Amino acid sequence: MDRTLHWLRAARHALVAELRQLVHTSQLLRATTALVHQLQRERGLSNLYLGNAAAGWHDALQRQLEATDQACAAFLAELDSLEPGSGAAGLQRARLLTDLARVHQGLQALPWLRRRVREHGCSPRWATQAYVRLIQTLLSMVFEAADAAQDPDISRCLVALYHLVQGKELAGQERACGAAAFARGAIEADEQQLLLHLIEAQQRSLEVAASLTSRELTEALDGLPQQAELVRLERLRRQLTSALPGAPLDRSSSAAWFAACTARLDALHELEERLVGELRALCEHKCELAQRACDELSVAQLNTRADDAAEAAFFEADDAAGAGLALPPLPAWPHTGSGCVLDVIETQARQLQQVTAELEKVRHNLQERRLIERAKGLLMAHQGLTEAEAHHRLRQMAMNQGRRLAEVAQAVLSAAELLPAQRSRA
């Protein structure tokens, strides 16, 4: 029985180690969302500067570059505190570390992107996509953290955070797109379609986040439309989406647009920080409970007698499980001076089964989101579509076939080899 207890303790120690890693991950996610927030603002100001440098956006952009650099330094300091070899091993850990390598590469290339913006060596649309690529690389770490977490409560919190930061990023892209149009003094038809897609998609992401967060955060998310700035934002949205393509826009509205979008993004960032704070507290609480359970198991005087009744219990329990009988729940860990090792083993097995079932439910939306994003990327690459067009194509296919969007996305991915070669856009 000593070896039995040895493996039980090892399993509990592994859980404690994973939860401690999640505490460190929550600290990194706080620095990540702070850096993303500054990059999103830098992206919007870059578009205003590229579209109308004469309007005096140079100084505002320069100040923002300094703020971004401060957030970048804090992020890199947090990143350097992590040990590459710490935490759980496996494919998910490898993906996370790969994302970190891409982030380093993107941040090293940021000065080059800034020079192109400063020298007007690129269009606002190109600059937007360059910033989107860097930001999405940062946000992919949130996705991998959510996909890797093994505790259902922590996983649920991470999935909520993922959808919140994705919704905010879509709102940031909306700010950048509208800023470029107002600064240029005109908007094209494809930009209008993109704006409509971004508005719809960010709302879907925020609704999913609200369904998974605490009551306080849900109420805060629901209260966002009541902000005074949103009234102005809706009016400016209508100007952009209802204007005739190529018709003149009031370029002086660019500042009002940027301010209205920024007020909403700042409010969303406050919710990000609150959710990351809840995540950190949850991880620390779970870690404390797991460590306490581990300590209790280490000092427990378990009944290890090997009489006929104790040995028969193993096979009787196995028969009951095989017959699908509903066994009564057992306490998580023994809290008294004696107990049966078999009870502890069965308890741990049941806990793992329950956690697995709950994790499947929590990750369902996350995995569907991954399928849809991959299918959109495939359509964009093979058929030369924009993101908005690819999403519309998938939704139209789902409606025509009476199937769920994720099912259509899976079918598109399965038939990837049948898609036509990439064509250029007219």
Buried (B, 14 or more C-beta within 10 A) or exposed (E): EEEBBEEBBEBBBBBBBBBBBBBBBBBBBBBBBBBBBBBBBBBBBBBBBBBBBEBEBBEBBEEBBEEBBEBBEBBBEBBEEBEEEEBBEEEBBEBBBEBBEBBEEBBEEBEEBBEBBBEEEBBBBBBBBBBBEBBBBBBBBBBBBBBBBBBBBBBBBBBBBBBBBBBBBBBBBBBBBBBBBBBBBBBEEBBBBBBBBBBBBBBBBBEBBBEBBEEEBBEBBEEBEEBEBBEBBEEBBEBBBEBEEEEEBEBEBBBBBBEBBBBBBEBBBEBBBBBBEBBBEBBBEBBEBBBEBBBBBEEBEBBEEEEEEBEEBEEEBEEEEEEEEEEEEBEBBBEEEEBBBBBBBBBBEBBEEEBEEBBEEBBEBBEBBBBBBBBBEBBBEBBBBBBBBBBBBBBEBBEEEEBEBBBBBBBBBEEEEEEEEEEEEE
